[in-house]
Amino acid sequence: MKFSLLVFCIWALFSCTGKDKVSAPVVSTPVAEPSVDTAENYFPVTNYIKGQIAEIRERGLNPLMIVLQNGRSDSSWLRVEDFEKQFAPYLTPVIDTANFKSLFKETKFEDQSLDTYTWSYEPYNTLPDTFTLKRWDVYVNPATSKVVRVYWMKETAKNAQEQLMWNSGSSCKMVQLHEQNGNIVVDKEIIIKWDFNE
């Protein structure tokens, strides 16, 4: 009786496994169209930047902040207690899969001109008017698989943009600009540096 039960269990196990193998090829994803399900792997940009800010704080660094505006340059040391205020624009909206899966598509490619793997995120369709974030890119070193740079672009008003370039472990730069008579006019640049070896 025990032997028969054991044989039955083994037979049932192999039967189930065999059915899985047979049914697996029936489900297929079109190769030409990117699948929305790949969005589950969106790079968590906001968490990454928060981690970078925490690293600056843990290392006890006071970054140098340079503001370029109206043809003038002003620099000052950024105090730890001012981090929250100064870095706040980089942390909203929260860029992750849950918030953007239905709105932004992910494209991956090797950019040989920059020697990086690039993950680009662009809207599937026209975004709601309340959405200021229009696109973002994540650049990864192919040799180390580490993020080297993050870029995002927000539309702050009609014909006005904010662009961020975050260089991993060293600096970030935010540019506020607008279009005027078909020309791009830079209103303000903020550069924050915490690695002075580069």
Phi, psi and omega in degrees: 000313179297321180296318179296320179295319179296315179298318180298316180297317179295316179299317181295320179297312180292328179294317179294317180297318179297320179296321179298319182294324182287320185280342184301315183292344182296323180274123179224152179251132178302136184283324187290325184263133176291137182276137178297332181297338178294346180295344178299343181257018178309136177288129183282081186303313183297316178296324178298312181294321176300320178296321178296318179296318178298322179295320177300314181297314182297326180281356178069033183267146169247103181294156174268127178251126180244125180247123178248118182204138179053040178075007180244152178238131179229133181232150178203160176277134180273117181282151181304319182292347178262359182304310185304314182292314186289323183269354183306318181299337182277350188253001178228140353288166179287115182269108175203176184297317185300321183279333191236001184306319184276350186251328186240138176262148181255132176235133180242137176202161177266120180262098184289334179292330178256356184054050179219159163270135184240130172253117180249141180235117181229155183295144172293315183221190176296133182276156175301151182301332182286348181275117178270328181289127184249334178189163172205156181225145176236127183250127184238135176290121183293334182282321184255347184061024178255147178292130177254335186199147173231137178232137168220159181227128176244148174257107187274335177199178178298127181062021178231140183225160169233129179238139178239134170236112181255115179265115188308125174071009184221313186194169171214157182218127176244131181241127174255126184215165176215162178261132180221118181053040178081002179248149177271125179245124178275121181272320186200142173234135175238121178244128178239121183240134175231358173238112186261011177273351181259000000 
